[in-house]
Amino acid sequence: MHVHVSHTDGEAKFWLEPKIELALNQGLSQKQLNEALNLVHAHHTEIIDAWRTHFGS
């Protein structure tokens, strides 16, 4: 399970399970990655629920 984070500067992909970690970075700065990672952590449950609703368990 993963989530993509898009920005005009690039894109990142974060694995959500078994733990949150960066899978891919294309063009984002370390500051942007840290901000995205903080958002993924803050909204982890919501992201998982939305992923399961969209794709199924």
C-alpha distance matrix in Angstrom:
0.0 3.8 7.2 10.5 13.7 16.9 20.4 23.7 23.8 20.5 16.8 14.1 10.4 8.7 6.1 5.6 6.1 8.7 10.0 9.9 11.2 12.2 11.1 13.7 16.6 19.1 22.0 21.1 23.5 22.8 23.8 21.4 18.5 19.8 20.1 16.5 15.2 17.6 16.4 12.7 14.3 16.7 14.5 11.5 12.4 13.2 10.0 8.2 11.2 11.4 8.0 9.3 12.6 11.9 9.9 11.1 10.1
3.8 0.0 3.8 6.9 10.0 13.2 16.7 20.0 20.0 16.8 13.1 10.4 6.8 5.5 4.3 5.1 7.6 10.3 10.3 8.7 9.4 9.5 8.6 10.7 13.2 15.6 18.4 17.4 19.9 19.4 20.4 17.8 15.0 16.6 16.8 13.2 12.3 15.0 13.8 10.3 12.5 15.1 13.1 10.6 12.6 12.8 9.2 8.8 12.2 11.5 8.6 11.1 13.9 12.7 11.5 13.5 13.3
7.2 3.8 0.0 3.8 6.6 9.9 13.4 16.8 17.2 14.2 10.6 8.4 5.7 5.4 6.6 7.2 10.5 13.3 12.4 9.9 10.4 9.9 9.6 10.6 12.2 14.1 16.5 15.2 17.8 17.7 18.2 15.3 13.1 14.8 14.3 10.6 10.7 13.2 11.3 8.4 11.6 13.5 11.3 10.0 12.3 11.6 7.9 9.1 12.0 10.6 8.5 11.9 13.9 12.4 12.3 14.8 15.2
10.5 6.9 3.8 0.0 3.8 6.4 10.0 13.2 13.7 10.6 7.0 5.7 4.4 6.5 9.0 10.5 13.8 16.5 15.3 12.3 11.9 10.1 9.6 9.1 9.9 11.1 13.3 12.3 15.4 16.0 16.6 13.3 11.6 14.1 13.5 9.8 11.0 13.8 11.9 10.0 13.5 15.3 13.4 12.9 15.5 14.3 10.8 12.7 15.3 13.2 11.5 15.1 16.5 14.5 14.6 17.7 18.5
13.7 10.0 6.6 3.8 0.0 3.8 6.8 10.4 10.9 8.6 5.6 5.1 6.2 7.9 11.3 12.5 16.1 18.6 16.7 13.3 12.7 10.7 11.2 10.1 9.4 10.4 11.5 9.8 12.7 13.6 13.6 10.0 9.1 11.7 10.5 7.1 9.4 11.8 9.9 9.2 12.8 14.1 12.8 13.2 16.2 14.8 11.8 14.5 16.9 14.8 13.9 17.7 18.8 17.0 17.7 20.7 21.5
16.9 13.2 9.9 6.4 3.8 0.0 3.8 6.9 8.2 6.2 4.5 6.6 8.8 11.4 14.7 16.2 19.7 22.2 20.5 17.0 16.1 13.6 13.8 11.7 10.2 9.7 10.2 9.2 12.5 14.3 14.2 10.4 10.7 13.6 12.1 9.4 12.4 14.6 12.6 12.6 16.3 17.1 15.9 16.7 19.5 17.7 14.9 17.7 19.8 17.2 16.5 20.3 21.0 18.7 19.7 23.0 24.3
20.4 16.7 13.4 10.0 6.8 3.8 0.0 3.8 5.3 5.2 5.9 8.6 11.7 14.1 17.7 19.2 22.8 25.1 23.0 19.3 18.2 15.4 16.1 13.7 11.2 10.1 9.1 7.8 10.7 13.2 12.5 8.9 10.4 13.3 11.6 9.9 13.4 15.2 13.6 14.5 17.9 18.4 17.8 19.1 22.0 20.2 17.8 20.9 22.8 20.3 20.0 23.8 24.3 22.2 23.4 26.6 28.0
23.7 20.0 16.8 13.2 10.4 6.9 3.8 0.0 3.8 5.6 8.1 11.5 14.7 17.5 21.1 22.8 26.3 28.6 26.5 22.9 21.5 18.5 18.9 15.9 13.1 11.0 9.3 9.1 11.7 14.9 14.3 11.1 13.2 16.1 14.5 13.4 16.9 18.6 17.2 18.2 21.6 22.0 21.4 22.9 25.7 23.8 21.4 24.5 26.3 23.6 23.3 27.1 27.4 25.0 26.2 29.6 31.2
23.8 20.0 17.2 13.7 10.9 8.2 5.3 3.8 0.0 3.8 7.2 10.3 13.9 16.7 20.4 22.5 25.9 27.9 25.6 22.0 20.1 16.8 17.3 14.1 10.7 8.5 5.9 6.0 8.5 12.0 12.1 9.3 11.3 14.4 13.7 12.9 16.0 18.1 17.4 18.3 21.4 22.3 22.2 23.3 26.5 25.1 22.5 25.4 27.6 25.2 24.6 28.4 29.1 26.8 27.6 31.0 32.1
20.5 16.8 14.2 10.6 8.6 6.2 5.2 5.6 3.8 0.0 3.8 7.1 10.6 13.7 17.3 19.6 22.9 25.0 23.0 19.5 17.5 14.1 14.0 10.7 7.8 5.4 4.5 5.4 9.0 12.0 12.8 9.8 10.4 14.0 13.7 12.0 14.7 17.3 16.6 16.7 20.0 21.3 20.9 21.4 24.6 23.3 20.4 22.9 25.4 23.0 21.9 25.6 26.6 24.2 24.7 28.0 29.1
16.8 13.1 10.6 7.0 5.6 4.5 5.9 8.1 7.2 3.8 0.0 3.8 7.0 10.2 13.7 16.0 19.3 21.4 19.6 16.3 14.5 11.2 10.9 8.1 6.1 5.3 6.5 6.5 10.2 12.2 13.2 9.9 9.3 12.9 12.8 10.2 12.4 15.4 14.4 13.9 17.2 18.9 18.2 18.3 21.4 20.3 17.1 19.4 22.0 19.8 18.4 22.1 23.3 21.0 21.2 24.5 25.4
14.1 10.4 8.4 5.7 5.1 6.6 8.6 11.5 10.3 7.1 3.8 0.0 3.8 6.6 10.2 12.7 15.8 17.9 15.9 12.7 10.7 7.5 7.5 5.4 4.4 6.1 8.2 7.2 10.3 11.1 12.5 9.6 7.6 11.0 11.5 8.5 9.7 13.1 12.6 11.4 14.5 16.7 16.2 15.7 19.0 18.5 15.2 17.1 20.1 18.5 16.8 20.3 22.1 20.2 20.0 22.9 23.3
10.4 6.8 5.7 4.4 6.2 8.8 11.7 14.7 13.9 10.6 7.0 3.8 0.0 3.8 6.8 9.6 12.5 14.6 13.2 10.3 8.7 6.2 5.3 5.0 6.6 9.0 11.7 10.9 13.6 13.8 15.2 12.5 9.9 12.6 13.2 9.8 10.0 13.5 12.8 10.6 13.4 16.1 15.1 13.8 16.9 16.7 13.1 14.4 17.6 16.3 14.1 17.3 19.5 17.7 17.1 19.8 19.9
8.7 5.5 5.4 6.5 7.9 11.4 14.1 17.5 16.7 13.7 10.2 6.6 3.8 0.0 3.8 6.3 9.3 11.3 9.5 6.5 5.5 4.5 5.1 7.0 9.0 12.0 14.4 12.9 14.9 14.1 15.3 13.1 9.9 11.6 12.5 9.2 8.0 11.4 11.2 8.2 10.4 13.5 12.8 11.0 14.1 14.7 11.4 12.2 15.7 15.2 13.1 16.0 18.6 17.5 16.8 18.9 18.4
6.1 4.3 6.6 9.0 11.3 14.7 17.7 21.1 20.4 17.3 13.7 10.2 6.8 3.8 0.0 3.8 5.8 7.8 7.0 5.3 5.3 6.3 6.1 9.2 12.0 15.1 17.8 16.5 18.4 17.3 18.6 16.7 13.4 14.5 15.6 12.4 10.5 13.5 13.4 9.9 11.2 14.5 13.5 10.8 13.4 14.6 11.4 10.9 14.7 14.8 12.2 14.4 17.5 16.8 15.5 17.0 15.9
5.6 5.1 7.2 10.5 12.5 16.2 19.2 22.8 22.5 19.6 16.0 12.7 9.6 6.3 3.8 0.0 3.8 6.4 5.6 4.5 7.0 9.1 9.8 12.8 15.1 18.2 20.6 18.9 20.5 19.1 19.9 18.0 14.9 15.3 15.9 12.8 10.6 12.7 12.2 8.5 9.2 12.2 10.9 7.6 9.8 11.5 8.8 7.7 11.6 12.4 10.3 12.1 15.3 15.3 14.4 15.3 13.9
6.1 7.6 10.5 13.8 16.1 19.7 22.8 26.3 25.9 22.9 19.3 15.8 12.5 9.3 5.8 3.8 0.0 2.9 4.4 6.1 8.4 11.2 11.3 14.9 17.7 20.9 23.5 22.0 23.5 21.9 22.9 21.3 18.0 18.2 19.2 16.3 13.8 15.7 15.6 11.9 11.8 14.8 13.8 10.1 11.4 13.8 11.5 9.3 12.9 14.4 12.0 12.7 16.3 16.7 15.1 15.3 13.1
8.7 10.3 13.3 16.5 18.6 22.2 25.1 28.6 27.9 25.0 21.4 17.9 14.6 11.3 7.8 6.4 2.9 0.0 3.8 7.0 9.1 12.2 12.6 16.3 19.2 22.6 25.2 23.6 24.9 22.9 24.1 22.9 19.4 19.3 20.7 18.2 15.2 17.0 17.5 13.9 13.1 16.3 15.8 12.1 13.2 16.0 14.1 11.8 15.2 17.0 14.8 15.1 18.8 19.4 17.6 17.4 14.8
10.0 10.3 12.4 15.3 16.7 20.5 23.0 26.5 25.6 23.0 19.6 15.9 13.2 9.5 7.0 5.6 4.4 3.8 0.0 3.8 6.2 9.8 11.3 14.8 17.2 20.8 23.0 21.0 21.9 19.6 20.7 19.8 16.3 15.8 17.4 15.2 11.9 13.6 14.6 11.2 10.1 13.6 13.7 10.4 12.4 15.2 13.4 12.0 15.6 17.3 15.5 16.5 19.9 20.5 19.3 19.5 17.3
9.9 8.7 9.9 12.3 13.3 17.0 19.3 22.9 22.0 19.5 16.3 12.7 10.3 6.5 5.3 4.5 6.1 7.0 3.8 0.0 3.8 7.1 9.3 12.4 14.2 17.8 19.7 17.5 18.4 16.3 17.2 16.1 12.7 12.4 13.7 11.4 8.3 10.4 11.2 8.0 7.5 11.2 11.5 8.7 11.6 13.8 11.6 11.3 15.1 16.1 14.5 16.4 19.4 19.6 18.9 19.7 18.2
11.2 9.4 10.4 11.9 12.7 16.1 18.2 21.5 20.1 17.5 14.5 10.7 8.7 5.5 5.3 7.0 8.4 9.1 6.2 3.8 0.0 3.8 6.3 9.4 11.3 15.0 17.0 15.1 15.9 13.9 15.5 14.6 10.8 11.2 13.3 11.1 8.2 11.2 12.5 9.7 10.0 13.7 14.2 11.9 15.1 16.8 14.3 14.3 18.1 18.6 16.7 18.9 21.9 21.5 20.6 21.9 20.6
12.2 9.5 9.9 10.1 10.7 13.6 15.4 18.5 16.8 14.1 11.2 7.5 6.2 4.5 6.3 9.1 11.2 12.2 9.8 7.1 3.8 0.0 3.8 5.9 7.5 11.2 13.3 11.8 13.0 11.5 13.6 12.3 8.6 10.2 12.4 10.0 8.1 11.8 12.9 10.6 11.9 15.3 15.6 13.9 17.3 18.3 15.4 16.0 19.7 19.5 17.5 20.2 22.9 21.9 21.1 23.0 22.2
11.1 8.6 9.6 9.6 11.2 13.8 16.1 18.9 17.3 14.0 10.9 7.5 5.3 5.1 6.1 9.8 11.3 12.6 11.3 9.3 6.3 3.8 0.0 3.8 7.1 10.4 13.4 12.9 14.8 14.1 16.4 14.8 11.4 13.6 15.5 12.7 11.4 15.2 15.7 13.0 14.8 18.2 17.8 15.8 18.9 19.7 16.3 16.6 20.2 19.7 17.1 19.7 22.5 21.1 19.7 21.8 21.2
13.7 10.7 10.6 9.1 10.1 11.7 13.7 15.9 14.1 10.7 8.1 5.4 5.0 7.0 9.2 12.8 14.9 16.3 14.8 12.4 9.4 5.9 3.8 0.0 3.8 6.7 9.9 10.1 12.4 12.6 15.1 13.2 10.4 13.4 15.1 12.5 12.2 16.0 16.3 14.4 16.7 19.7 19.3 17.9 21.2 21.4 17.9 18.8 22.2 21.1 18.7 21.7 24.1 22.2 21.1 23.7 23.6
16.6 13.2 12.2 9.9 9.4 10.2 11.2 13.1 10.7 7.8 6.1 4.4 6.6 9.0 12.0 15.1 17.7 19.2 17.2 14.2 11.3 7.5 7.1 3.8 0.0 3.8 6.3 6.4 8.9 9.7 12.3 10.4 8.2 11.7 13.3 11.2 11.8 15.4 15.8 14.7 17.1 19.7 19.7 19.0 22.5 22.4 19.1 20.7 23.9 22.6 20.6 23.9 26.0 24.0 23.5 26.3 26.4
19.1 15.6 14.1 11.1 10.4 9.7 10.1 11.0 8.5 5.4 5.3 6.1 9.0 12.0 15.1 18.2 20.9 22.6 20.8 17.8 15.0 11.2 10.4 6.7 3.8 0.0 3.8 6.0 9.2 11.3 13.6 11.4 10.3 14.1 15.1 13.2 14.6 18.0 18.0 17.3 20.1 22.4 22.1 21.8 25.1 24.6 21.3 23.1 26.1 24.2 22.4 25.8 27.5 25.2 24.8 27.9 28.5
22.0 18.4 16.5 13.3 11.5 10.2 9.1 9.3 5.9 4.5 6.5 8.2 11.7 14.4 17.8 20.6 23.5 25.2 23.0 19.7 17.0 13.3 13.4 9.9 6.3 3.8 0.0 3.8 6.6 9.6 11.6 9.6 9.8 13.4 14.2 13.1 15.1 18.0 18.1 18.2 20.9 22.8 22.9 23.2 26.6 25.9 22.9 25.2 28.0 26.1 24.7 28.3 29.8 27.5 27.5 30.7 31.3
21.1 17.4 15.2 12.3 9.8 9.2 7.8 9.1 6.0 5.4 6.5 7.2 10.9 12.9 16.5 18.9 22.0 23.6 21.0 17.5 15.1 11.8 12.9 10.1 6.4 6.0 3.8 0.0 3.8 6.6 8.0 5.8 6.3 9.8 10.5 9.8 11.8 14.4 14.8 15.3 17.8 19.5 20.0 20.5 24.1 23.5 20.8 23.2 26.1 24.4 23.4 27.0 28.5 26.6 26.9 29.9 30.3
23.5 19.9 17.8 15.4 12.7 12.5 10.7 11.7 8.5 9.0 10.2 10.3 13.6 14.9 18.4 20.5 23.5 24.9 21.9 18.4 15.9 13.0 14.8 12.4 8.9 9.2 6.6 3.8 0.0 3.8 5.3 5.1 6.2 8.6 9.9 10.5 12.1 14.2 15.4 16.4 18.3 19.9 21.1 21.7 25.4 25.1 22.8 25.2 28.2 26.8 26.0 29.5 31.1 29.6 29.9 32.7 32.9
22.8 19.4 17.7 16.0 13.6 14.3 13.2 14.9 12.0 12.0 12.2 11.1 13.8 14.1 17.3 19.1 21.9 22.9 19.6 16.3 13.9 11.5 14.1 12.6 9.7 11.3 9.6 6.6 3.8 0.0 3.8 5.4 5.0 6.1 8.6 9.8 10.3 12.2 14.2 15.1 16.3 18.1 19.8 20.2 24.0 24.2 22.1 24.3 27.4 26.6 25.8 29.1 31.0 29.8 30.1 32.4 32.2
23.8 20.4 18.2 16.6 13.6 14.2 12.5 14.3 12.1 12.8 13.2 12.5 15.2 15.3 18.6 19.9 22.9 24.1 20.7 17.2 15.5 13.6 16.4 15.1 12.3 13.6 11.6 8.0 5.3 3.8 0.0 3.8 5.4 5.1 6.2 8.6 9.8 10.6 12.5 14.3 15.4 16.5 18.5 19.5 23.2 23.2 21.5 24.1 26.9 26.0 25.7 29.1 30.7 29.7 30.4 32.8 32.7
21.4 17.8 15.3 13.3 10.0 10.4 8.9 11.1 9.3 9.8 9.9 9.6 12.5 13.1 16.7 18.0 21.3 22.9 19.8 16.1 14.6 12.3 14.8 13.2 10.4 11.4 9.6 5.8 5.1 5.4 3.8 0.0 3.8 5.4 5.1 6.1 8.5 9.9 10.6 12.3 14.2 15.3 16.5 17.7 21.3 20.8 18.8 21.6 24.3 23.0 22.8 26.3 27.6 26.5 27.3 29.8 30.1
18.5 15.0 13.1 11.6 9.1 10.7 10.4 13.2 11.3 10.4 9.3 7.6 9.9 9.9 13.4 14.9 18.0 19.4 16.3 12.7 10.8 8.6 11.4 10.4 8.2 10.3 9.8 6.3 6.2 5.0 5.4 3.8 0.0 3.8 5.4 5.0 6.0 8.5 9.8 10.3 12.1 14.0 15.2 15.6 19.4 19.4 17.2 19.5 22.5 21.6 20.9 24.2 26.0 25.0 25.3 27.7 27.6
19.8 16.6 14.8 14.1 11.7 13.6 13.3 16.1 14.4 14.0 12.9 11.0 12.6 11.6 14.5 15.3 18.2 19.3 15.8 12.4 11.2 10.2 13.6 13.4 11.7 14.1 13.4 9.8 8.6 6.1 5.1 5.4 3.8 0.0 3.8 5.4 5.0 6.1 8.6 9.8 10.5 12.1 14.2 14.8 18.6 19.0 17.4 19.6 22.6 22.2 21.9 25.0 26.8 26.3 26.8 28.8 28.4
20.1 16.8 14.3 13.5 10.5 12.1 11.6 14.5 13.7 13.7 12.8 11.5 13.2 12.5 15.6 15.9 19.2 20.7 17.4 13.7 13.3 12.4 15.5 15.1 13.3 15.1 14.2 10.5 9.9 8.6 6.2 5.1 5.4 3.8 0.0 3.8 5.5 5.1 6.3 8.7 10.0 10.5 12.3 13.9 17.4 17.2 15.9 18.7 21.2 20.5 20.7 24.0 25.4 24.8 25.9 28.0 27.9
16.5 13.2 10.6 9.8 7.1 9.4 9.9 13.4 12.9 12.0 10.2 8.5 9.8 9.2 12.4 12.8 16.3 18.2 15.2 11.4 11.1 10.0 12.7 12.5 11.2 13.2 13.1 9.8 10.5 9.8 8.6 6.1 5.0 5.4 3.8 0.0 3.8 5.4 5.1 6.2 8.6 9.8 10.5 11.6 15.2 14.8 12.9 15.7 18.3 17.4 17.3 20.7 22.1 21.4 22.3 24.5 24.5
15.2 12.3 10.7 11.0 9.4 12.4 13.4 16.9 16.0 14.7 12.4 9.7 10.0 8.0 10.5 10.6 13.8 15.2 11.9 8.3 8.2 8.1 11.4 12.2 11.8 14.6 15.1 11.8 12.1 10.3 9.8 8.5 6.0 5.0 5.5 3.8 0.0 3.8 5.4 5.0 6.2 8.5 9.9 10.0 13.8 14.4 12.6 14.7 17.7 17.5 17.1 20.1 22.1 21.7 22.2 24.0 23.5
17.6 15.0 13.2 13.8 11.8 14.6 15.2 18.6 18.1 17.3 15.4 13.1 13.5 11.4 13.5 12.7 15.7 17.0 13.6 10.4 11.2 11.8 15.2 16.0 15.4 18.0 18.0 14.4 14.2 12.2 10.6 9.9 8.5 6.1 5.1 5.4 3.8 0.0 3.8 5.5 5.1 6.1 8.6 9.7 13.2 13.7 13.0 15.3 17.9 18.0 18.3 21.1 22.8 22.9 23.9 25.3 24.8
16.4 13.8 11.3 11.9 9.9 12.6 13.6 17.2 17.4 16.6 14.4 12.6 12.8 11.2 13.4 12.2 15.6 17.5 14.6 11.2 12.5 12.9 15.7 16.3 15.8 18.0 18.1 14.8 15.4 14.2 12.5 10.6 9.8 8.6 6.3 5.1 5.4 3.8 0.0 3.8 5.4 5.0 6.0 8.1 11.3 10.9 10.2 13.1 15.3 14.9 15.7 18.7 19.9 19.9 21.3 22.9 22.8
12.7 10.3 8.4 10.0 9.2 12.6 14.5 18.2 18.3 16.7 13.9 11.4 10.6 8.2 9.9 8.5 11.9 13.9 11.2 8.0 9.7 10.6 13.0 14.4 14.7 17.3 18.2 15.3 16.4 15.1 14.3 12.3 10.3 9.8 8.7 6.2 5.0 5.5 3.8 0.0 3.8 5.5 5.3 5.4 9.1 9.3 7.7 10.1 12.8 12.8 12.9 15.7 17.5 17.5 18.4 19.9 19.5
14.3 12.5 11.6 13.5 12.8 16.3 17.9 21.6 21.4 20.0 17.2 14.5 13.4 10.4 11.2 9.2 11.8 13.1 10.1 7.5 10.0 11.9 14.8 16.7 17.1 20.1 20.9 17.8 18.3 16.3 15.4 14.2 12.1 10.5 10.0 8.6 6.2 5.1 5.4 3.8 0.0 3.8 5.6 5.1 8.5 10.1 9.5 11.0 13.7 14.6 14.9 17.1 19.1 19.8 20.5 21.4 20.4
16.7 15.1 13.5 15.3 14.1 17.1 18.4 22.0 22.3 21.3 18.9 16.7 16.1 13.5 14.5 12.2 14.8 16.3 13.6 11.2 13.7 15.3 18.2 19.7 19.7 22.4 22.8 19.5 19.9 18.1 16.5 15.3 14.0 12.1 10.5 9.8 8.5 6.1 5.0 5.5 3.8 0.0 3.8 5.8 8.2 8.9 9.7 11.8 13.5 14.3 15.6 17.7 19.1 20.1 21.4 22.2 21.6
14.5 13.1 11.3 13.4 12.8 15.9 17.8 21.4 22.2 20.9 18.2 16.2 15.1 12.8 13.5 10.9 13.8 15.8 13.7 11.5 14.2 15.6 17.8 19.3 19.7 22.1 22.9 20.0 21.1 19.8 18.5 16.5 15.2 14.2 12.3 10.5 9.9 8.6 6.0 5.3 5.6 3.8 0.0 3.8 5.7 5.3 6.1 8.7 10.0 10.6 12.1 14.3 15.3 16.4 17.9 18.8 18.5
11.5 10.6 10.0 12.9 13.2 16.7 19.1 22.9 23.3 21.4 18.3 15.7 13.8 11.0 10.8 7.6 10.1 12.1 10.4 8.7 11.9 13.9 15.8 17.9 19.0 21.8 23.2 20.5 21.7 20.2 19.5 17.7 15.6 14.8 13.9 11.6 10.0 9.7 8.1 5.4 5.1 5.8 3.8 0.0 3.8 5.5 5.2 6.2 8.6 9.9 10.5 12.3 14.2 15.3 16.1 16.7 15.8
12.4 12.6 12.3 15.5 16.2 19.5 22.0 25.7 26.5 24.6 21.4 19.0 16.9 14.1 13.4 9.8 11.4 13.2 12.4 11.6 15.1 17.3 18.9 21.2 22.5 25.1 26.6 24.1 25.4 24.0 23.2 21.3 19.4 18.6 17.4 15.2 13.8 13.2 11.3 9.1 8.5 8.2 5.7 3.8 0.0 3.8 5.5 5.1 6.1 8.6 9.8 10.6 12.2 14.2 15.2 15.1 14.0
13.2 12.8 11.6 14.3 14.8 17.7 20.2 23.8 25.1 23.3 20.3 18.5 16.7 14.7 14.6 11.5 13.8 16.0 15.2 13.8 16.8 18.3 19.7 21.4 22.4 24.6 25.9 23.5 25.1 24.2 23.2 20.8 19.4 19.0 17.2 14.8 14.4 13.7 10.9 9.3 10.1 8.9 5.3 5.5 3.8 0.0 3.8 5.5 5.1 6.1 8.5 9.9 10.5 12.1 14.0 14.4 14.4
10.0 9.2 7.9 10.8 11.8 14.9 17.8 21.4 22.5 20.4 17.1 15.2 13.1 11.4 11.4 8.8 11.5 14.1 13.4 11.6 14.3 15.4 16.3 17.9 19.1 21.3 22.9 20.8 22.8 22.1 21.5 18.8 17.2 17.4 15.9 12.9 12.6 13.0 10.2 7.7 9.5 9.7 6.1 5.2 5.5 3.8 0.0 3.8 5.5 5.1 6.0 8.6 9.8 10.4 11.8 12.9 13.1
8.2 8.8 9.1 12.7 14.5 17.7 20.9 24.5 25.4 22.9 19.4 17.1 14.4 12.2 10.9 7.7 9.3 11.8 12.0 11.3 14.3 16.0 16.6 18.8 20.7 23.1 25.2 23.2 25.2 24.3 24.1 21.6 19.5 19.6 18.7 15.7 14.7 15.3 13.1 10.1 11.0 11.8 8.7 6.2 5.1 5.5 3.8 0.0 3.8 5.5 5.1 6.2 8.5 9.9 10.3 10.5 9.9
11.2 12.2 12.0 15.3 16.9 19.8 22.8 26.3 27.6 25.4 22.0 20.1 17.6 15.7 14.7 11.6 12.9 15.2 15.6 15.1 18.1 19.7 20.2 22.2 23.9 26.1 28.0 26.1 28.2 27.4 26.9 24.3 22.5 22.6 21.2 18.3 17.7 17.9 15.3 12.8 13.7 13.5 10.0 8.6 6.1 5.1 5.5 3.8 0.0 3.8 5.5 5.2 6.1 8.6 10.0 9.6 9.5
11.4 11.5 10.6 13.2 14.8 17.2 20.3 23.6 25.2 23.0 19.8 18.5 16.3 15.2 14.8 12.4 14.4 17.0 17.3 16.1 18.6 19.5 19.7 21.1 22.6 24.2 26.1 24.4 26.8 26.6 26.0 23.0 21.6 22.2 20.5 17.4 17.5 18.0 14.9 12.8 14.6 14.3 10.6 9.9 8.6 6.1 5.1 5.5 3.8 0.0 3.8 5.5 5.0 6.1 8.5 9.4 10.6
8.0 8.6 8.5 11.5 13.9 16.5 20.0 23.3 24.6 21.9 18.4 16.8 14.1 13.1 12.2 10.3 12.0 14.8 15.5 14.5 16.7 17.5 17.1 18.7 20.6 22.4 24.7 23.4 26.0 25.8 25.7 22.8 20.9 21.9 20.7 17.3 17.1 18.3 15.7 12.9 14.9 15.6 12.1 10.5 9.8 8.5 6.0 5.1 5.5 3.8 0.0 3.8 5.5 5.2 5.8 7.4 8.5
9.3 11.1 11.9 15.1 17.7 20.3 23.8 27.1 28.4 25.6 22.1 20.3 17.3 16.0 14.4 12.1 12.7 15.1 16.5 16.4 18.9 20.2 19.7 21.7 23.9 25.8 28.3 27.0 29.5 29.1 29.1 26.3 24.2 25.0 24.0 20.7 20.1 21.1 18.7 15.7 17.1 17.7 14.3 12.3 10.6 9.9 8.6 6.2 5.2 5.5 3.8 0.0 3.8 5.4 5.2 4.5 5.2
12.6 13.9 13.9 16.5 18.8 21.0 24.3 27.4 29.1 26.6 23.3 22.1 19.5 18.6 17.5 15.3 16.3 18.8 19.9 19.4 21.9 22.9 22.5 24.1 26.0 27.5 29.8 28.5 31.1 31.0 30.7 27.6 26.0 26.8 25.4 22.1 22.1 22.8 19.9 17.5 19.1 19.1 15.3 14.2 12.2 10.5 9.8 8.5 6.1 5.0 5.5 3.8 0.0 3.8 5.9 5.5 7.8
11.9 12.7 12.4 14.5 17.0 18.7 22.2 25.0 26.8 24.2 21.0 20.2 17.7 17.5 16.8 15.3 16.7 19.4 20.5 19.6 21.5 21.9 21.1 22.2 24.0 25.2 27.5 26.6 29.6 29.8 29.7 26.5 25.0 26.3 24.8 21.4 21.7 22.9 19.9 17.5 19.8 20.1 16.4 15.3 14.2 12.1 10.4 9.9 8.6 6.1 5.2 5.4 3.8 0.0 3.8 6.0 9.1
9.9 11.5 12.3 14.6 17.7 19.7 23.4 26.2 27.6 24.7 21.2 20.0 17.1 16.8 15.5 14.4 15.1 17.6 19.3 18.9 20.6 21.1 19.7 21.1 23.5 24.8 27.5 26.9 29.9 30.1 30.4 27.3 25.3 26.8 25.9 22.3 22.2 23.9 21.3 18.4 20.5 21.4 17.9 16.1 15.2 14.0 11.8 10.3 10.0 8.5 5.8 5.2 5.9 3.8 0.0 3.8 6.8
11.1 13.5 14.8 17.7 20.7 23.0 26.6 29.6 31.0 28.0 24.5 22.9 19.8 18.9 17.0 15.3 15.3 17.4 19.5 19.7 21.9 23.0 21.8 23.7 26.3 27.9 30.7 29.9 32.7 32.4 32.8 29.8 27.7 28.8 28.0 24.5 24.0 25.3 22.9 19.9 21.4 22.2 18.8 16.7 15.1 14.4 12.9 10.5 9.6 9.4 7.4 4.5 5.5 6.0 3.8 0.0 3.8
10.1 13.3 15.2 18.5 21.5 24.3 28.0 31.2 32.1 29.1 25.4 23.3 19.9 18.4 15.9 13.9 13.1 14.8 17.3 18.2 20.6 22.2 21.2 23.6 26.4 28.5 31.3 30.3 32.9 32.2 32.7 30.1 27.6 28.4 27.9 24.5 23.5 24.8 22.8 19.5 20.4 21.6 18.5 15.8 14.0 14.4 13.1 9.9 9.5 10.6 8.5 5.2 7.8 9.1 6.8 3.8 0.0
